[in-house]
Amino acid sequence: MYELIIYGGASQKKVLSIKLNQEELNQSLMSFLLEHKINIASSCNGEGICQKCIIWQDKKYYLSCQINLSEIFKNSFSQSFRVSYL
Ligand code: FES
């Protein structure tokens, strides 16, 4: 079992805390978040061009459409990210 936590940068609140199983790891972070009603900005439909889907982890950022959940949880069972505009 894995745990994903999303914080809003603007709201300074936890906007999602969810447990995932192994079968759910085979999709992009953006797809997963959209499925769970977390609005991720995008104007390129996940093509990796617009760079609007940025999420932060400490001082590193990722394009959520270009990173797979299996990569995120490769070294840890719990991960948290921040979406600046939420
Ligand atoms: S949705 Fe455009 S770069 Fe990710």
Backbone and ligand atoms as CSV (ligand in chain L), in Angstrom:
chain,resi,resn,atom,element,x,y,z
A,1,MET,N,N,0.844,-1.186,0.000
A,1,MET,CA,C,0.000,0.000,0.000
A,1,MET,C,C,0.889,1.249,0.000
A,2,TYR,N,N,0.507,2.196,-0.817
A,2,TYR,CA,C,1.255,3.441,-0.960
A,2,TYR,C,C,0.376,4.604,-0.520
A,3,GLU,N,N,1.028,5.707,-0.162
A,3,GLU,CA,C,0.273,6.886,0.273
A,3,GLU,C,C,0.750,8.105,-0.501
A,4,LEU,N,N,-0.198,8.821,-1.062
A,4,LEU,CA,C,0.094,10.051,-1.797
A,4,LEU,C,C,-0.616,11.212,-1.096
A,5,ILE,N,N,0.148,12.256,-0.810
A,5,ILE,CA,C,-0.414,13.439,-0.162
A,5,ILE,C,C,-0.127,14.645,-1.038
A,6,ILE,N,N,-1.160,15.447,-1.260
A,6,ILE,CA,C,-1.016,16.654,-2.065
A,6,ILE,C,C,-1.387,17.855,-1.188
A,7,TYR,N,N,-0.494,18.832,-1.145
A,7,TYR,CA,C,-0.751,20.079,-0.427
A,7,TYR,C,C,-0.987,21.191,-1.438
A,8,GLY,N,N,-1.816,22.133,-1.062
A,8,GLY,CA,C,-2.023,23.311,-1.888
A,8,GLY,C,C,-1.078,24.409,-1.441
A,9,GLY,N,N,-0.375,24.983,-2.388
A,9,GLY,CA,C,0.534,26.084,-2.055
A,9,GLY,C,C,-0.229,27.349,-1.677
A,10,ALA,N,N,-1.284,27.666,-2.423
A,10,ALA,CA,C,-2.069,28.869,-2.154
A,10,ALA,C,C,-2.899,28.716,-0.880
A,11,SER,N,N,-3.526,27.566,-0.711
A,11,SER,CA,C,-4.405,27.351,0.449
A,11,SER,C,C,-3.643,26.964,1.702
A,12,GLN,N,N,-2.408,26.474,1.526
A,12,GLN,CA,C,-1.616,25.968,2.647
A,12,GLN,C,C,-2.332,24.836,3.367
A,13,LYS,N,N,-3.123,24.076,2.621
A,13,LYS,CA,C,-3.870,22.960,3.211
A,13,LYS,C,C,-3.568,21.666,2.477
A,14,LYS,N,N,-3.842,20.570,3.160
A,14,LYS,CA,C,-3.767,19.256,2.524
A,14,LYS,C,C,-5.021,19.104,1.673
A,15,VAL,N,N,-4.850,18.886,0.376
A,15,VAL,CA,C,-6.013,18.777,-0.508
A,15,VAL,C,C,-6.327,17.330,-0.885
A,16,LEU,N,N,-5.366,16.439,-0.662
A,16,LEU,CA,C,-5.616,15.029,-0.952
A,16,LEU,C,C,-4.676,14.182,-0.127
A,17,SER,N,N,-5.217,13.137,0.438
A,17,SER,CA,C,-4.421,12.124,1.106
A,17,SER,C,C,-5.086,10.803,0.762
A,18,ILE,N,N,-4.371,9.973,0.022
A,18,ILE,CA,C,-5.027,8.782,-0.510
A,18,ILE,C,C,-4.066,7.600,-0.516
A,19,LYS,N,N,-4.612,6.442,-0.271
A,19,LYS,CA,C,-3.854,5.195,-0.343
A,19,LYS,C,C,-4.020,4.588,-1.731
A,20,LEU,N,N,-2.939,4.054,-2.247
A,20,LEU,CA,C,-2.966,3.435,-3.569
A,20,LEU,C,C,-2.478,2.002,-3.451
A,21,ASN,N,N,-2.990,1.163,-4.338
A,21,ASN,CA,C,-2.461,-0.196,-4.399
A,21,ASN,C,C,-1.567,-0.340,-5.636
A,22,GLN,N,N,-0.907,-1.444,-5.740
A,22,GLN,CA,C,0.068,-1.689,-6.810
A,22,GLN,C,C,-0.538,-1.488,-8.200
A,23,GLU,N,N,-1.768,-1.895,-8.408
A,23,GLU,CA,C,-2.390,-1.803,-9.735
A,23,GLU,C,C,-2.606,-0.354,-10.173
A,24,GLU,N,N,-2.701,0.556,-9.223
A,24,GLU,CA,C,-2.953,1.953,-9.568
A,24,GLU,C,C,-1.688,2.713,-9.961
A,25,LEU,N,N,-0.527,2.075,-9.846
A,25,LEU,CA,C,0.731,2.776,-10.092
A,25,LEU,C,C,1.081,2.905,-11.567
A,26,ASN,N,N,0.311,2.287,-12.418
A,26,ASN,CA,C,0.650,2.277,-13.840
A,26,ASN,C,C,-0.043,3.408,-14.602
A,27,GLN,N,N,0.105,4.642,-14.109
A,27,GLN,CA,C,-0.466,5.810,-14.776
A,27,GLN,C,C,0.310,7.037,-14.343
A,28,SER,N,N,0.129,8.116,-15.089
A,28,SER,CA,C,0.847,9.335,-14.727
A,28,SER,C,C,0.235,9.948,-13.472
A,29,LEU,N,N,1.030,10.733,-12.788
A,29,LEU,CA,C,0.526,11.423,-11.598
A,29,LEU,C,C,-0.620,12.349,-11.988
A,30,MET,N,N,-0.495,13.027,-13.125
A,30,MET,CA,C,-1.553,13.940,-13.549
A,30,MET,C,C,-2.870,13.197,-13.781
A,31,SER,N,N,-2.824,12.070,-14.451
A,31,SER,CA,C,-4.046,11.298,-14.693
A,31,SER,C,C,-4.695,10.880,-13.380
A,32,PHE,N,N,-3.854,10.432,-12.463
A,32,PHE,CA,C,-4.379,9.985,-11.176
A,32,PHE,C,C,-5.055,11.142,-10.426
A,33,LEU,N,N,-4.394,12.294,-10.419
A,33,LEU,CA,C,-4.944,13.447,-9.698
A,33,LEU,C,C,-6.242,13.933,-10.347
A,34,LEU,N,N,-6.280,13.975,-11.655
A,34,LEU,CA,C,-7.506,14.385,-12.345
A,34,LEU,C,C,-8.645,13.417,-12.036
A,35,GLU,N,N,-8.336,12.127,-11.987
A,35,GLU,CA,C,-9.338,11.115,-11.633
A,35,GLU,C,C,-9.922,11.357,-10.250
A,36,HIS,N,N,-9.096,11.944,-9.376
A,36,HIS,CA,C,-9.539,12.179,-8.002
A,36,HIS,C,C,-9.924,13.638,-7.769
A,37,LYS,N,N,-10.344,14.292,-8.843
A,37,LYS,CA,C,-10.932,15.643,-8.779
A,37,LYS,C,C,-9.958,16.721,-8.299
A,38,ILE,N,N,-8.670,16.486,-8.499
A,38,ILE,CA,C,-7.680,17.523,-8.220
A,38,ILE,C,C,-7.377,18.208,-9.556
A,39,ASN,N,N,-7.715,19.460,-9.656
A,39,ASN,CA,C,-7.559,20.171,-10.924
A,39,ASN,C,C,-6.100,20.508,-11.177
A,40,ILE,N,N,-5.544,19.849,-12.168
A,40,ILE,CA,C,-4.173,20.105,-12.579
A,40,ILE,C,C,-4.217,20.886,-13.886
A,41,ALA,N,N,-3.551,22.030,-13.902
A,41,ALA,CA,C,-3.568,22.879,-15.089
A,41,ALA,C,C,-2.871,22.173,-16.248
A,42,SER,N,N,-3.418,22.393,-17.429
A,42,SER,CA,C,-2.840,21.800,-18.640
A,42,SER,C,C,-3.424,22.480,-19.860
A,43,SER,N,N,-2.587,22.766,-20.827
A,43,SER,CA,C,-3.125,23.214,-22.113
A,43,SER,C,C,-2.561,22.374,-23.259
A,44,CYS,N,N,-1.753,21.360,-22.922
A,44,CYS,CA,C,-1.205,20.504,-23.985
A,44,CYS,C,C,-1.737,19.079,-23.870
A,45,ASN,N,N,-2.680,18.869,-22.956
A,45,ASN,CA,C,-3.306,17.555,-22.816
A,45,ASN,C,C,-2.305,16.451,-22.481
A,46,GLY,N,N,-1.312,16.791,-21.646
A,46,GLY,CA,C,-0.366,15.782,-21.192
A,46,GLY,C,C,0.757,15.463,-22.153
A,47,GLU,N,N,1.014,16.353,-23.105
A,47,GLU,CA,C,2.068,16.123,-24.096
A,47,GLU,C,C,3.457,16.507,-23.589
A,48,GLY,N,N,3.527,17.157,-22.436
A,48,GLY,CA,C,4.825,17.565,-21.905
A,48,GLY,C,C,5.337,18.861,-22.489
A,49,ILE,N,N,4.456,19.665,-23.059
A,49,ILE,CA,C,4.863,20.898,-23.745
A,49,ILE,C,C,4.559,22.158,-22.927
A,50,CYS,N,N,3.366,22.248,-22.377
A,50,CYS,CA,C,2.930,23.524,-21.786
A,50,CYS,C,C,3.593,23.835,-20.444
A,51,GLN,N,N,3.999,22.854,-19.729
A,51,GLN,CA,C,4.621,22.993,-18.414
A,51,GLN,C,C,3.712,23.629,-17.370
A,52,LYS,N,N,2.414,23.534,-17.576
A,52,LYS,CA,C,1.462,24.071,-16.596
A,52,LYS,C,C,1.157,23.080,-15.482
A,53,CYS,N,N,1.517,21.833,-15.666
A,53,CYS,CA,C,1.134,20.777,-14.718
A,53,CYS,C,C,2.211,20.532,-13.654
A,54,ILE,N,N,3.030,21.542,-13.439
A,54,ILE,CA,C,4.145,21.398,-12.493
A,54,ILE,C,C,3.649,21.131,-11.076
A,55,ILE,N,N,4.311,20.171,-10.428
A,55,ILE,CA,C,4.104,19.917,-9.007
A,55,ILE,C,C,5.470,19.958,-8.334
A,56,TRP,N,N,5.463,20.296,-7.088
A,56,TRP,CA,C,6.723,20.491,-6.364
A,56,TRP,C,C,6.905,19.458,-5.276
A,57,GLN,N,N,8.165,19.082,-5.075
A,57,GLN,CA,C,8.528,18.249,-3.935
A,57,GLN,C,C,9.807,18.869,-3.394
A,58,ASP,N,N,9.707,19.457,-2.237
A,58,ASP,CA,C,10.784,20.280,-1.692
A,58,ASP,C,C,11.145,21.353,-2.727
A,59,LYS,N,N,12.381,21.391,-3.176
A,59,LYS,CA,C,12.752,22.425,-4.148
A,59,LYS,C,C,12.857,21.891,-5.577
A,60,LYS,N,N,12.440,20.629,-5.753
A,60,LYS,CA,C,12.446,20.039,-7.088
A,60,LYS,C,C,11.039,20.098,-7.665
A,61,TYR,N,N,10.968,20.236,-8.972
A,61,TYR,CA,C,9.653,20.182,-9.587
A,61,TYR,C,C,9.599,19.106,-10.662
A,62,TYR,N,N,8.395,18.662,-10.927
A,62,TYR,CA,C,8.143,17.627,-11.923
A,62,TYR,C,C,6.967,18.061,-12.784
A,63,LEU,N,N,6.965,17.605,-14.009
A,63,LEU,CA,C,5.764,17.728,-14.837
A,63,LEU,C,C,4.907,16.521,-14.497
A,64,SER,N,N,3.757,16.768,-13.908
A,64,SER,CA,C,2.948,15.635,-13.429
A,64,SER,C,C,2.459,14.748,-14.566
A,65,CYS,N,N,2.402,15.286,-15.791
A,65,CYS,CA,C,1.968,14.451,-16.922
A,65,CYS,C,C,3.087,13.530,-17.404
A,66,GLN,N,N,4.311,13.826,-17.003
A,66,GLN,CA,C,5.451,13.074,-17.518
A,66,GLN,C,C,6.056,12.123,-16.492
A,67,ILE,N,N,5.507,12.114,-15.292
A,67,ILE,CA,C,6.041,11.213,-14.269
A,67,ILE,C,C,4.977,10.181,-13.876
A,68,ASN,N,N,5.414,8.957,-13.877
A,68,ASN,CA,C,4.518,7.854,-13.586
A,68,ASN,C,C,4.500,7.581,-12.078
A,69,LEU,N,N,3.384,7.127,-11.578
A,69,LEU,CA,C,3.291,6.823,-10.152
A,69,LEU,C,C,4.297,5.749,-9.739
A,70,SER,N,N,4.581,4.813,-10.620
A,70,SER,CA,C,5.552,3.763,-10.272
A,70,SER,C,C,6.949,4.355,-10.043
A,71,GLU,N,N,7.295,5.427,-10.760
A,71,GLU,CA,C,8.572,6.107,-10.531
A,71,GLU,C,C,8.554,6.839,-9.188
A,72,ILE,N,N,7.453,7.464,-8.906
A,72,ILE,CA,C,7.323,8.230,-7.665
A,72,ILE,C,C,7.517,7.337,-6.438
A,73,PHE,N,N,6.947,6.146,-6.500
A,73,PHE,CA,C,6.990,5.266,-5.334
A,73,PHE,C,C,8.098,4.214,-5.423
A,74,LYS,N,N,9.063,4.464,-6.279
A,74,LYS,CA,C,10.152,3.493,-6.454
A,74,LYS,C,C,10.958,3.302,-5.168
A,75,ASN,N,N,11.178,4.387,-4.424
A,75,ASN,CA,C,12.045,4.306,-3.244
A,75,ASN,C,C,11.345,4.577,-1.917
A,76,SER,N,N,10.036,4.806,-1.988
A,76,SER,CA,C,9.334,5.126,-0.751
A,76,SER,C,C,7.860,4.762,-0.880
A,77,PHE,N,N,7.241,4.383,0.222
A,77,PHE,CA,C,5.819,4.048,0.209
A,77,PHE,C,C,4.933,5.267,0.439
A,78,SER,N,N,5.541,6.387,0.795
A,78,SER,CA,C,4.762,7.598,1.041
A,78,SER,C,C,5.445,8.787,0.369
A,79,GLN,N,N,4.679,9.556,-0.368
A,79,GLN,CA,C,5.228,10.721,-1.057
A,79,GLN,C,C,4.268,11.883,-0.920
A,80,SER,N,N,4.811,13.083,-0.794
A,80,SER,CA,C,3.963,14.272,-0.763
A,80,SER,C,C,4.497,15.309,-1.740
A,81,PHE,N,N,3.532,16.050,-2.305
A,81,PHE,CA,C,3.847,17.066,-3.309
A,81,PHE,C,C,3.040,18.318,-3.003
A,82,ARG,N,N,3.450,19.400,-3.624
A,82,ARG,CA,C,2.739,20.665,-3.465
A,82,ARG,C,C,2.362,21.165,-4.857
A,83,VAL,N,N,1.120,21.608,-4.979
A,83,VAL,CA,C,0.656,22.251,-6.211
A,83,VAL,C,C,0.466,23.711,-5.868
A,84,SER,N,N,1.235,24.571,-6.490
A,84,SER,CA,C,1.323,25.963,-6.043
A,84,SER,C,C,0.002,26.708,-6.096
A,85,TYR,N,N,-0.832,26.457,-7.105
A,85,TYR,CA,C,-2.056,27.255,-7.285
A,85,TYR,C,C,-3.284,26.688,-6.571
A,86,LEU,N,N,-3.130,25.565,-5.892
A,86,LEU,CA,C,-4.293,24.992,-5.182
A,86,LEU,C,C,-4.411,25.583,-3.802
L,1,FES,S1,S,0.120,18.938,-19.211
L,1,FES,FE1,FE,1.350,20.195,-20.494
L,1,FES,S2,S,3.351,19.769,-19.798
L,1,FES,FE2,FE,2.128,18.524,-18.546
